[in-house]
Amino acid sequence: MVAEAANLSKHHFSKLFKKHVGTTPYDYYINIKIREIQERLKPLLTLVPDIFMGYMRTVRFSRLNFKLLKRRYKRGELGVPIV
């Protein structure tokens, strides 16, 4: 533990840390972890809209394709019923 390395009690170290840094050691550590996670997620967050648009295109294509197949079946152009 850092307090032991500084030869201070946990309470005194925490008090001094907060006085000089402006936050508790625990909150400081958590904020560092959050920033690291945000940096790691940035590339993924840019992909989300692309993935969503690809999904929507696929859904639209599937619906369109199904409508076309259904129309062709009704006209008798297909010999196999659509399930």
PDB file of N, CA, C and O in Angstrom:
ATOM      1  N   MET A   1       0.843  -1.183   0.000  1.00  0.00           N
ATOM      2  CA  MET A   1       0.000   0.000   0.000  1.00  0.00           C
ATOM      3  C   MET A   1       0.884   1.241   0.000  1.00  0.00           C
ATOM      4  O   MET A   1       1.976   1.239   0.569  1.00  0.00           O
ATOM      5  N   VAL A   2       0.410   2.278  -0.631  1.00  0.00           N
ATOM      6  CA  VAL A   2       1.179   3.510  -0.778  1.00  0.00           C
ATOM      7  C   VAL A   2       1.370   4.197   0.569  1.00  0.00           C
ATOM      8  O   VAL A   2       2.439   4.748   0.836  1.00  0.00           O
ATOM      9  N   ALA A   3       0.354   4.171   1.413  1.00  0.00           N
ATOM     10  CA  ALA A   3       0.448   4.815   2.729  1.00  0.00           C
ATOM     11  C   ALA A   3       1.582   4.197   3.541  1.00  0.00           C
ATOM     12  O   ALA A   3       2.334   4.907   4.209  1.00  0.00           O
ATOM     13  N   GLU A   4       1.700   2.883   3.483  1.00  0.00           N
ATOM     14  CA  GLU A   4       2.772   2.203   4.221  1.00  0.00           C
ATOM     15  C   GLU A   4       4.138   2.586   3.659  1.00  0.00           C
ATOM     16  O   GLU A   4       5.091   2.786   4.413  1.00  0.00           O
ATOM     17  N   ALA A   5       4.231   2.686   2.340  1.00  0.00           N
ATOM     18  CA  ALA A   5       5.501   3.057   1.713  1.00  0.00           C
ATOM     19  C   ALA A   5       5.909   4.475   2.107  1.00  0.00           C
ATOM     20  O   ALA A   5       7.097   4.777   2.224  1.00  0.00           O
ATOM     21  N   ALA A   6       4.907   5.349   2.312  1.00  0.00           N
ATOM     22  CA  ALA A   6       5.185   6.726   2.721  1.00  0.00           C
ATOM     23  C   ALA A   6       5.324   6.840   4.236  1.00  0.00           C
ATOM     24  O   ALA A   6       5.560   7.924   4.770  1.00  0.00           O
ATOM     25  N   ASN A   7       5.173   5.702   4.922  1.00  0.00           N
ATOM     26  CA  ASN A   7       5.272   5.648   6.383  1.00  0.00           C
ATOM     27  C   ASN A   7       4.204   6.529   7.047  1.00  0.00           C
ATOM     28  O   ASN A   7       4.475   7.244   8.012  1.00  0.00           O
ATOM     29  N   LEU A   8       2.967   6.455   6.493  1.00  0.00           N
ATOM     30  CA  LEU A   8       1.829   7.215   7.017  1.00  0.00           C
ATOM     31  C   LEU A   8       0.669   6.267   7.261  1.00  0.00           C
ATOM     32  O   LEU A   8       0.592   5.189   6.673  1.00  0.00           O
ATOM     33  N   SER A   9      -0.236   6.691   8.145  1.00  0.00           N
ATOM     34  CA  SER A   9      -1.457   5.903   8.315  1.00  0.00           C
ATOM     35  C   SER A   9      -2.321   6.083   7.066  1.00  0.00           C
ATOM     36  O   SER A   9      -2.151   7.047   6.320  1.00  0.00           O
ATOM     37  N   LYS A  10      -3.247   5.151   6.846  1.00  0.00           N
ATOM     38  CA  LYS A  10      -4.138   5.246   5.688  1.00  0.00           C
ATOM     39  C   LYS A  10      -4.945   6.537   5.734  1.00  0.00           C
ATOM     40  O   LYS A  10      -5.108   7.217   4.720  1.00  0.00           O
ATOM     41  N   HIS A  11      -5.442   6.863   6.909  1.00  0.00           N
ATOM     42  CA  HIS A  11      -6.265   8.067   7.078  1.00  0.00           C
ATOM     43  C   HIS A  11      -5.460   9.329   6.758  1.00  0.00           C
ATOM     44  O   HIS A  11      -5.925  10.197   6.019  1.00  0.00           O
ATOM     45  N   HIS A  12      -4.248   9.427   7.318  1.00  0.00           N
ATOM     46  CA  HIS A  12      -3.428  10.617   7.093  1.00  0.00           C
ATOM     47  C   HIS A  12      -3.013  10.723   5.619  1.00  0.00           C
ATOM     48  O   HIS A  12      -3.042  11.808   5.038  1.00  0.00           O
ATOM     49  N   PHE A  13      -2.633   9.599   5.026  1.00  0.00           N
ATOM     50  CA  PHE A  13      -2.257   9.614   3.604  1.00  0.00           C
ATOM     51  C   PHE A  13      -3.428  10.074   2.739  1.00  0.00           C
ATOM     52  O   PHE A  13      -3.264  10.899   1.840  1.00  0.00           O
ATOM     53  N   SER A  14      -4.616   9.528   3.023  1.00  0.00           N
ATOM     54  CA  SER A  14      -5.801   9.887   2.251  1.00  0.00           C
ATOM     55  C   SER A  14      -6.103  11.373   2.377  1.00  0.00           C
ATOM     56  O   SER A  14      -6.458  12.032   1.400  1.00  0.00           O
ATOM     57  N   LYS A  15      -5.957  11.894   3.596  1.00  0.00           N
ATOM     58  CA  LYS A  15      -6.218  13.319   3.849  1.00  0.00           C
ATOM     59  C   LYS A  15      -5.220  14.197   3.072  1.00  0.00           C
ATOM     60  O   LYS A  15      -5.615  15.176   2.438  1.00  0.00           O
ATOM     61  N   LEU A  16      -3.940  13.845   3.126  1.00  0.00           N
ATOM     62  CA  LEU A  16      -2.915  14.611   2.397  1.00  0.00           C
ATOM     63  C   LEU A  16      -3.116  14.504   0.881  1.00  0.00           C
ATOM     64  O   LEU A  16      -2.982  15.486   0.152  1.00  0.00           O
ATOM     65  N   PHE A  17      -3.437  13.301   0.429  1.00  0.00           N
ATOM     66  CA  PHE A  17      -3.656  13.086  -1.006  1.00  0.00           C
ATOM     67  C   PHE A  17      -4.796  13.977  -1.504  1.00  0.00           C
ATOM     68  O   PHE A  17      -4.668  14.650  -2.527  1.00  0.00           O
ATOM     69  N   LYS A  18      -5.906  13.973  -0.772  1.00  0.00           N
ATOM     70  CA  LYS A  18      -7.065  14.772  -1.166  1.00  0.00           C
ATOM     71  C   LYS A  18      -6.736  16.260  -1.140  1.00  0.00           C
ATOM     72  O   LYS A  18      -7.194  17.013  -1.999  1.00  0.00           O
ATOM     73  N   LYS A  19      -5.953  16.679  -0.171  1.00  0.00           N
ATOM     74  CA  LYS A  19      -5.567  18.091  -0.069  1.00  0.00           C
ATOM     75  C   LYS A  19      -4.757  18.540  -1.286  1.00  0.00           C
ATOM     76  O   LYS A  19      -4.948  19.646  -1.793  1.00  0.00           O
ATOM     77  N   HIS A  20      -3.848  17.669  -1.753  1.00  0.00           N
ATOM     78  CA  HIS A  20      -2.948  18.051  -2.852  1.00  0.00           C
ATOM     79  C   HIS A  20      -3.491  17.719  -4.235  1.00  0.00           C
ATOM     80  O   HIS A  20      -3.211  18.436  -5.196  1.00  0.00           O
ATOM     81  N   VAL A  21      -4.255  16.656  -4.350  1.00  0.00           N
ATOM     82  CA  VAL A  21      -4.745  16.221  -5.663  1.00  0.00           C
ATOM     83  C   VAL A  21      -6.192  16.673  -5.895  1.00  0.00           C
ATOM     84  O   VAL A  21      -6.612  16.882  -7.033  1.00  0.00           O
ATOM     85  N   GLY A  22      -6.945  16.819  -4.803  1.00  0.00           N
ATOM     86  CA  GLY A  22      -8.324  17.276  -4.945  1.00  0.00           C
ATOM     87  C   GLY A  22      -9.353  16.164  -4.927  1.00  0.00           C
ATOM     88  O   GLY A  22     -10.549  16.427  -5.049  1.00  0.00           O
ATOM     89  N   THR A  23      -8.911  14.934  -4.778  1.00  0.00           N
ATOM     90  CA  THR A  23      -9.812  13.785  -4.719  1.00  0.00           C
ATOM     91  C   THR A  23      -9.185  12.696  -3.862  1.00  0.00           C
ATOM     92  O   THR A  23      -7.987  12.736  -3.585  1.00  0.00           O
ATOM     93  N   THR A  24      -9.974  11.738  -3.447  1.00  0.00           N
ATOM     94  CA  THR A  24      -9.434  10.650  -2.632  1.00  0.00           C
ATOM     95  C   THR A  24      -8.608   9.715  -3.511  1.00  0.00           C
ATOM     96  O   THR A  24      -8.799   9.682  -4.727  1.00  0.00           O
ATOM     97  N   PRO A  25      -7.694   8.957  -2.910  1.00  0.00           N
ATOM     98  CA  PRO A  25      -6.906   8.004  -3.712  1.00  0.00           C
ATOM     99  C   PRO A  25      -7.787   7.011  -4.462  1.00  0.00           C
ATOM    100  O   PRO A  25      -7.500   6.672  -5.610  1.00  0.00           O
ATOM    101  N   TYR A  26      -8.855   6.543  -3.825  1.00  0.00           N
ATOM    102  CA  TYR A  26      -9.757   5.588  -4.472  1.00  0.00           C
ATOM    103  C   TYR A  26     -10.433   6.211  -5.691  1.00  0.00           C
ATOM    104  O   TYR A  26     -10.460   5.609  -6.764  1.00  0.00           O
ATOM    105  N   ASP A  27     -10.983   7.427  -5.525  1.00  0.00           N
ATOM    106  CA  ASP A  27     -11.633   8.101  -6.657  1.00  0.00           C
ATOM    107  C   ASP A  27     -10.645   8.394  -7.775  1.00  0.00           C
ATOM    108  O   ASP A  27     -10.984   8.293  -8.954  1.00  0.00           O
ATOM    109  N   TYR A  28      -9.419   8.758  -7.403  1.00  0.00           N
ATOM    110  CA  TYR A  28      -8.378   9.010  -8.387  1.00  0.00           C
ATOM    111  C   TYR A  28      -8.104   7.749  -9.211  1.00  0.00           C
ATOM    112  O   TYR A  28      -8.016   7.800 -10.438  1.00  0.00           O
ATOM    113  N   TYR A  29      -7.971   6.621  -8.512  1.00  0.00           N
ATOM    114  CA  TYR A  29      -7.723   5.338  -9.164  1.00  0.00           C
ATOM    115  C   TYR A  29      -8.889   4.962 -10.083  1.00  0.00           C
ATOM    116  O   TYR A  29      -8.670   4.531 -11.216  1.00  0.00           O
ATOM    117  N   ILE A  30     -10.116   5.121  -9.605  1.00  0.00           N
ATOM    118  CA  ILE A  30     -11.299   4.800 -10.402  1.00  0.00           C
ATOM    119  C   ILE A  30     -11.358   5.671 -11.653  1.00  0.00           C
ATOM    120  O   ILE A  30     -11.674   5.179 -12.736  1.00  0.00           O
ATOM    121  N   ASN A  31     -11.057   6.957 -11.509  1.00  0.00           N
ATOM    122  CA  ASN A  31     -11.074   7.858 -12.676  1.00  0.00           C
ATOM    123  C   ASN A  31     -10.036   7.457 -13.713  1.00  0.00           C
ATOM    124  O   ASN A  31     -10.285   7.552 -14.915  1.00  0.00           O
ATOM    125  N   ILE A  32      -8.878   7.012 -13.253  1.00  0.00           N
ATOM    126  CA  ILE A  32      -7.854   6.527 -14.202  1.00  0.00           C
ATOM    127  C   ILE A  32      -8.377   5.309 -14.956  1.00  0.00           C
ATOM    128  O   ILE A  32      -8.229   5.222 -16.175  1.00  0.00           O
ATOM    129  N   LYS A  33      -8.987   4.371 -14.239  1.00  0.00           N
ATOM    130  CA  LYS A  33      -9.534   3.169 -14.881  1.00  0.00           C
ATOM    131  C   LYS A  33     -10.639   3.534 -15.874  1.00  0.00           C
ATOM    132  O   LYS A  33     -10.702   2.966 -16.964  1.00  0.00           O
ATOM    133  N   ILE A  34     -11.502   4.471 -15.507  1.00  0.00           N
ATOM    134  CA  ILE A  34     -12.580   4.894 -16.410  1.00  0.00           C
ATOM    135  C   ILE A  34     -12.001   5.506 -17.683  1.00  0.00           C
ATOM    136  O   ILE A  34     -12.467   5.215 -18.785  1.00  0.00           O
ATOM    137  N   ARG A  35     -10.979   6.358 -17.529  1.00  0.00           N
ATOM    138  CA  ARG A  35     -10.350   6.972 -18.721  1.00  0.00           C
ATOM    139  C   ARG A  35      -9.712   5.909 -19.615  1.00  0.00           C
ATOM    140  O   ARG A  35      -9.807   5.989 -20.840  1.00  0.00           O
ATOM    141  N   GLU A  36      -9.063   4.914 -19.007  1.00  0.00           N
ATOM    142  CA  GLU A  36      -8.460   3.833 -19.794  1.00  0.00           C
ATOM    143  C   GLU A  36      -9.527   3.064 -20.567  1.00  0.00           C
ATOM    144  O   GLU A  36      -9.342   2.744 -21.741  1.00  0.00           O
ATOM    145  N   ILE A  37     -10.627   2.774 -19.912  1.00  0.00           N
ATOM    146  CA  ILE A  37     -11.719   2.053 -20.573  1.00  0.00           C
ATOM    147  C   ILE A  37     -12.306   2.885 -21.701  1.00  0.00           C
ATOM    148  O   ILE A  37     -12.591   2.357 -22.776  1.00  0.00           O
ATOM    149  N   GLN A  38     -12.493   4.189 -21.469  1.00  0.00           N
ATOM    150  CA  GLN A  38     -13.022   5.072 -22.513  1.00  0.00           C
ATOM    151  C   GLN A  38     -12.111   5.072 -23.734  1.00  0.00           C
ATOM    152  O   GLN A  38     -12.583   5.032 -24.870  1.00  0.00           O
ATOM    153  N   GLU A  39     -10.803   5.117 -23.493  1.00  0.00           N
ATOM    154  CA  GLU A  39      -9.856   5.100 -24.612  1.00  0.00           C
ATOM    155  C   GLU A  39      -9.945   3.787 -25.387  1.00  0.00           C
ATOM    156  O   GLU A  39      -9.881   3.779 -26.616  1.00  0.00           O
ATOM    157  N   ARG A  40     -10.090   2.690 -24.669  1.00  0.00           N
ATOM    158  CA  ARG A  40     -10.201   1.387 -25.336  1.00  0.00           C
ATOM    159  C   ARG A  40     -11.510   1.249 -26.103  1.00  0.00           C
ATOM    160  O   ARG A  40     -11.569   0.556 -27.118  1.00  0.00           O
ATOM    161  N   LEU A  41     -12.559   1.910 -25.617  1.00  0.00           N
ATOM    162  CA  LEU A  41     -13.865   1.800 -26.271  1.00  0.00           C
ATOM    163  C   LEU A  41     -14.037   2.733 -27.463  1.00  0.00           C
ATOM    164  O   LEU A  41     -14.911   2.501 -28.298  1.00  0.00           O
ATOM    165  N   LYS A  42     -13.229   3.777 -27.561  1.00  0.00           N
ATOM    166  CA  LYS A  42     -13.384   4.749 -28.656  1.00  0.00           C
ATOM    167  C   LYS A  42     -13.465   4.095 -30.038  1.00  0.00           C
ATOM    168  O   LYS A  42     -14.370   4.421 -30.806  1.00  0.00           O
ATOM    169  N   PRO A  43     -12.545   3.180 -30.378  1.00  0.00           N
ATOM    170  CA  PRO A  43     -12.648   2.559 -31.710  1.00  0.00           C
ATOM    171  C   PRO A  43     -13.947   1.777 -31.892  1.00  0.00           C
ATOM    172  O   PRO A  43     -14.517   1.763 -32.983  1.00  0.00           O
ATOM    173  N   LEU A  44     -14.414   1.131 -30.831  1.00  0.00           N
ATOM    174  CA  LEU A  44     -15.656   0.367 -30.925  1.00  0.00           C
ATOM    175  C   LEU A  44     -16.859   1.277 -31.094  1.00  0.00           C
ATOM    176  O   LEU A  44     -17.784   0.958 -31.841  1.00  0.00           O
ATOM    177  N   LEU A  45     -16.850   2.408 -30.404  1.00  0.00           N
ATOM    178  CA  LEU A  45     -17.980   3.329 -30.477  1.00  0.00           C
ATOM    179  C   LEU A  45     -18.122   3.926 -31.876  1.00  0.00           C
ATOM    180  O   LEU A  45     -19.227   4.269 -32.296  1.00  0.00           O
ATOM    181  N   THR A  46     -17.013   4.052 -32.593  1.00  0.00           N
ATOM    182  CA  THR A  46     -17.118   4.551 -33.963  1.00  0.00           C
ATOM    183  C   THR A  46     -17.698   3.487 -34.884  1.00  0.00           C
ATOM    184  O   THR A  46     -18.252   3.812 -35.934  1.00  0.00           O
ATOM    185  N   LEU A  47     -17.575   2.211 -34.500  1.00  0.00           N
ATOM    186  CA  LEU A  47     -18.111   1.129 -35.318  1.00  0.00           C
ATOM    187  C   LEU A  47     -19.609   0.919 -35.130  1.00  0.00           C
ATOM    188  O   LEU A  47     -20.275   0.408 -36.030  1.00  0.00           O
ATOM    189  N   VAL A  48     -20.149   1.306 -33.975  1.00  0.00           N
ATOM    190  CA  VAL A  48     -21.558   1.050 -33.674  1.00  0.00           C
ATOM    191  C   VAL A  48     -22.486   1.601 -34.756  1.00  0.00           C
ATOM    192  O   VAL A  48     -23.355   0.865 -35.224  1.00  0.00           O
ATOM    193  N   PRO A  49     -22.341   2.866 -35.176  1.00  0.00           N
ATOM    194  CA  PRO A  49     -23.235   3.353 -36.242  1.00  0.00           C
ATOM    195  C   PRO A  49     -23.096   2.552 -37.533  1.00  0.00           C
ATOM    196  O   PRO A  49     -24.092   2.296 -38.209  1.00  0.00           O
ATOM    197  N   ASP A  50     -21.877   2.154 -37.880  1.00  0.00           N
ATOM    198  CA  ASP A  50     -21.661   1.361 -39.090  1.00  0.00           C
ATOM    199  C   ASP A  50     -22.340  -0.001 -38.981  1.00  0.00           C
ATOM    200  O   ASP A  50     -22.966  -0.473 -39.930  1.00  0.00           O
ATOM    201  N   ILE A  51     -22.209  -0.625 -37.811  1.00  0.00           N
ATOM    202  CA  ILE A  51     -22.843  -1.929 -37.601  1.00  0.00           C
ATOM    203  C   ILE A  51     -24.357  -1.786 -37.681  1.00  0.00           C
ATOM    204  O   ILE A  51     -25.031  -2.608 -38.301  1.00  0.00           O
ATOM    205  N   PHE A  52     -24.891  -0.739 -37.050  1.00  0.00           N
ATOM    206  CA  PHE A  52     -26.335  -0.516 -37.061  1.00  0.00           C
ATOM    207  C   PHE A  52     -26.838  -0.291 -38.484  1.00  0.00           C
ATOM    208  O   PHE A  52     -27.860  -0.850 -38.882  1.00  0.00           O
ATOM    209  N   MET A  53     -26.117   0.531 -39.247  1.00  0.00           N
ATOM    210  CA  MET A  53     -26.540   0.805 -40.627  1.00  0.00           C
ATOM    211  C   MET A  53     -26.469  -0.471 -41.464  1.00  0.00           C
ATOM    212  O   MET A  53     -27.342  -0.714 -42.297  1.00  0.00           O
ATOM    213  N   GLY A  54     -25.448  -1.277 -41.250  1.00  0.00           N
ATOM    214  CA  GLY A  54     -25.352  -2.547 -41.965  1.00  0.00           C
ATOM    215  C   GLY A  54     -26.511  -3.463 -41.618  1.00  0.00           C
ATOM    216  O   GLY A  54     -27.055  -4.141 -42.489  1.00  0.00           O
ATOM    217  N   TYR A  55     -26.889  -3.484 -40.353  1.00  0.00           N
ATOM    218  CA  TYR A  55     -28.024  -4.295 -39.914  1.00  0.00           C
ATOM    219  C   TYR A  55     -29.305  -3.804 -40.567  1.00  0.00           C
ATOM    220  O   TYR A  55     -30.105  -4.604 -41.052  1.00  0.00           O
ATOM    221  N   MET A  56     -29.504  -2.486 -40.580  1.00  0.00           N
ATOM    222  CA  MET A  56     -30.722  -1.933 -41.179  1.00  0.00           C
ATOM    223  C   MET A  56     -30.777  -2.232 -42.678  1.00  0.00           C
ATOM    224  O   MET A  56     -31.843  -2.534 -43.214  1.00  0.00           O
ATOM    225  N   ARG A  57     -29.637  -2.148 -43.345  1.00  0.00           N
ATOM    226  CA  ARG A  57     -29.606  -2.483 -44.776  1.00  0.00           C
ATOM    227  C   ARG A  57     -29.995  -3.947 -44.975  1.00  0.00           C
ATOM    228  O   ARG A  57     -30.746  -4.274 -45.894  1.00  0.00           O
ATOM    229  N   THR A  58     -29.489  -4.819 -44.119  1.00  0.00           N
ATOM    230  CA  THR A  58     -29.796  -6.244 -44.226  1.00  0.00           C
ATOM    231  C   THR A  58     -31.280  -6.492 -44.001  1.00  0.00           C
ATOM    232  O   THR A  58     -31.904  -7.264 -44.729  1.00  0.00           O
ATOM    233  N   VAL A  59     -31.840  -5.839 -42.997  1.00  0.00           N
ATOM    234  CA  VAL A  59     -33.273  -5.997 -42.710  1.00  0.00           C
ATOM    235  C   VAL A  59     -34.098  -5.518 -43.896  1.00  0.00           C
ATOM    236  O   VAL A  59     -35.025  -6.202 -44.329  1.00  0.00           O
ATOM    237  N   ARG A  60     -33.759  -4.341 -44.423  1.00  0.00           N
ATOM    238  CA  ARG A  60     -34.494  -3.806 -45.578  1.00  0.00           C
ATOM    239  C   ARG A  60     -34.367  -4.734 -46.774  1.00  0.00           C
ATOM    240  O   ARG A  60     -35.344  -5.007 -47.471  1.00  0.00           O
ATOM    241  N   PHE A  61     -33.135  -5.222 -47.008  1.00  0.00           N
ATOM    242  CA  PHE A  61     -32.915  -6.126 -48.133  1.00  0.00           C
ATOM    243  C   PHE A  61     -33.734  -7.397 -47.965  1.00  0.00           C
ATOM    244  O   PHE A  61     -34.352  -7.868 -48.920  1.00  0.00           O
ATOM    245  N   SER A  62     -33.745  -7.963 -46.745  1.00  0.00           N
ATOM    246  CA  SER A  62     -34.494  -9.192 -46.499  1.00  0.00           C
ATOM    247  C   SER A  62     -35.977  -8.990 -46.747  1.00  0.00           C
ATOM    248  O   SER A  62     -36.631  -9.831 -47.363  1.00  0.00           O
ATOM    249  N   ARG A  63     -36.508  -7.869 -46.264  1.00  0.00           N
ATOM    250  CA  ARG A  63     -37.930  -7.589 -46.464  1.00  0.00           C
ATOM    251  C   ARG A  63     -38.243  -7.406 -47.936  1.00  0.00           C
ATOM    252  O   ARG A  63     -39.238  -7.917 -48.449  1.00  0.00           O
ATOM    253  N   LEU A  64     -37.368  -6.662 -48.607  1.00  0.00           N
ATOM    254  CA  LEU A  64     -37.567  -6.418 -50.036  1.00  0.00           C
ATOM    255  C   LEU A  64     -37.492  -7.731 -50.806  1.00  0.00           C
ATOM    256  O   LEU A  64     -38.327  -8.007 -51.668  1.00  0.00           O
ATOM    257  N   ASN A  65     -36.487  -8.533 -50.486  1.00  0.00           N
ATOM    258  CA  ASN A  65     -36.289  -9.808 -51.155  1.00  0.00           C
ATOM    259  C   ASN A  65     -37.499 -10.726 -50.922  1.00  0.00           C
ATOM    260  O   ASN A  65     -37.957 -11.390 -51.852  1.00  0.00           O
ATOM    261  N   PHE A  66     -38.010 -10.765 -49.699  1.00  0.00           N
ATOM    262  CA  PHE A  66     -39.166 -11.593 -49.391  1.00  0.00           C
ATOM    263  C   PHE A  66     -40.383 -11.136 -50.190  1.00  0.00           C
ATOM    264  O   PHE A  66     -41.134 -11.961 -50.711  1.00  0.00           O
ATOM    265  N   LYS A  67     -40.576  -9.820 -50.284  1.00  0.00           N
ATOM    266  CA  LYS A  67     -41.721  -9.289 -51.040  1.00  0.00           C
ATOM    267  C   LYS A  67     -41.613  -9.676 -52.514  1.00  0.00           C
ATOM    268  O   LYS A  67     -42.606 -10.042 -53.144  1.00  0.00           O
ATOM    269  N   LEU A  68     -40.409  -9.592 -53.052  1.00  0.00           N
ATOM    270  CA  LEU A  68     -40.217  -9.954 -54.455  1.00  0.00           C
ATOM    271  C   LEU A  68     -40.470 -11.443 -54.685  1.00  0.00           C
ATOM    272  O   LEU A  68     -41.112 -11.829 -55.662  1.00  0.00           O
ATOM    273  N   LEU A  69     -39.957 -12.278 -53.772  1.00  0.00           N
ATOM    274  CA  LEU A  69     -40.181 -13.719 -53.907  1.00  0.00           C
ATOM    275  C   LEU A  69     -41.664 -14.058 -53.777  1.00  0.00           C
ATOM    276  O   LEU A  69     -42.179 -14.901 -54.511  1.00  0.00           O
ATOM    277  N   LYS A  70     -42.340 -13.406 -52.853  1.00  0.00           N
ATOM    278  CA  LYS A  70     -43.766 -13.642 -52.645  1.00  0.00           C
ATOM    279  C   LYS A  70     -44.552 -13.256 -53.902  1.00  0.00           C
ATOM    280  O   LYS A  70     -45.449 -13.984 -54.329  1.00  0.00           O
ATOM    281  N   ARG A  71     -44.213 -12.123 -54.481  1.00  0.00           N
ATOM    282  CA  ARG A  71     -44.877 -11.654 -55.707  1.00  0.00           C
ATOM    283  C   ARG A  71     -44.641 -12.635 -56.859  1.00  0.00           C
ATOM    284  O   ARG A  71     -45.565 -12.961 -57.604  1.00  0.00           O
ATOM    285  N   ARG A  72     -43.398 -13.101 -56.996  1.00  0.00           N
ATOM    286  CA  ARG A  72     -43.095 -14.057 -58.073  1.00  0.00           C
ATOM    287  C   ARG A  72     -43.840 -15.366 -57.869  1.00  0.00           C
ATOM    288  O   ARG A  72     -44.296 -15.975 -58.836  1.00  0.00           O
ATOM    289  N   TYR A  73     -43.971 -15.809 -56.610  1.00  0.00           N
ATOM    290  CA  TYR A  73     -44.699 -17.045 -56.336  1.00  0.00           C
ATOM    291  C   TYR A  73     -46.171 -16.892 -56.702  1.00  0.00           C
ATOM    292  O   TYR A  73     -46.762 -17.784 -57.311  1.00  0.00           O
ATOM    293  N   LYS A  74     -46.756 -15.759 -56.329  1.00  0.00           N
ATOM    294  CA  LYS A  74     -48.169 -15.524 -56.637  1.00  0.00           C
ATOM    295  C   LYS A  74     -48.411 -15.484 -58.143  1.00  0.00           C
ATOM    296  O   LYS A  74     -49.475 -15.883 -58.618  1.00  0.00           O
ATOM    297  N   ARG A  75     -47.433 -15.008 -58.881  1.00  0.00           N
ATOM    298  CA  ARG A  75     -47.553 -14.967 -60.346  1.00  0.00           C
ATOM    299  C   ARG A  75     -47.346 -16.344 -60.965  1.00  0.00           C
ATOM    300  O   ARG A  75     -47.627 -16.556 -62.145  1.00  0.00           O
ATOM    301  N   GLY A  76     -46.847 -17.279 -60.150  1.00  0.00           N
ATOM    302  CA  GLY A  76     -46.603 -18.609 -60.675  1.00  0.00           C
ATOM    303  C   GLY A  76     -45.208 -18.776 -61.262  1.00  0.00           C
ATOM    304  O   GLY A  76     -44.927 -19.775 -61.924  1.00  0.00           O
ATOM    305  N   GLU A  77     -44.347 -17.816 -61.025  1.00  0.00           N
ATOM    306  CA  GLU A  77     -42.998 -17.897 -61.570  1.00  0.00           C
ATOM    307  C   GLU A  77     -42.123 -18.876 -60.759  1.00  0.00           C
ATOM    308  O   GLU A  77     -41.104 -19.363 -61.251  1.00  0.00           O
ATOM    309  N   LEU A  78     -42.534 -19.150 -59.526  1.00  0.00           N
ATOM    310  CA  LEU A  78     -41.783 -20.079 -58.682  1.00  0.00           C
ATOM    311  C   LEU A  78     -42.651 -21.311 -58.454  1.00  0.00           C
ATOM    312  O   LEU A  78     -43.860 -21.197 -58.249  1.00  0.00           O
ATOM    313  N   GLY A  79     -42.050 -22.451 -58.488  1.00  0.00           N
ATOM    314  CA  GLY A  79     -42.833 -23.659 -58.293  1.00  0.00           C
ATOM    315  C   GLY A  79     -42.868 -24.132 -56.843  1.00  0.00           C
ATOM    316  O   GLY A  79     -43.635 -25.031 -56.499  1.00  0.00           O
ATOM    317  N   VAL A  80     -42.034 -23.522 -55.991  1.00  0.00           N
ATOM    318  CA  VAL A  80     -41.927 -23.957 -54.602  1.00  0.00           C
ATOM    319  C   VAL A  80     -42.581 -22.907 -53.707  1.00  0.00           C
ATOM    320  O   VAL A  80     -42.263 -21.722 -53.812  1.00  0.00           O
ATOM    321  N   PRO A  81     -43.494 -23.328 -52.826  1.00  0.00           N
ATOM    322  CA  PRO A  81     -44.122 -22.336 -51.944  1.00  0.00           C
ATOM    323  C   PRO A  81     -43.121 -21.756 -50.945  1.00  0.00           C
ATOM    324  O   PRO A  81     -42.183 -22.435 -50.527  1.00  0.00           O
ATOM    325  N   ILE A  82     -43.329 -20.512 -50.574  1.00  0.00           N
ATOM    326  CA  ILE A  82     -42.474 -19.832 -49.596  1.00  0.00           C
ATOM    327  C   ILE A  82     -43.025 -20.124 -48.224  1.00  0.00           C
ATOM    328  O   ILE A  82     -44.215 -19.938 -47.974  1.00  0.00           O
ATOM    329  N   VAL A  83     -42.166 -20.584 -47.329  1.00  0.00           N
ATOM    330  CA  VAL A  83     -42.581 -20.925 -45.973  1.00  0.00           C
ATOM    331  C   VAL A  83     -42.324 -19.744 -45.070  1.00  0.00           C
ATOM    332  O   VAL A  83     -42.602 -19.811 -43.872  1.00  0.00           O
TER     333      VAL A  83
END
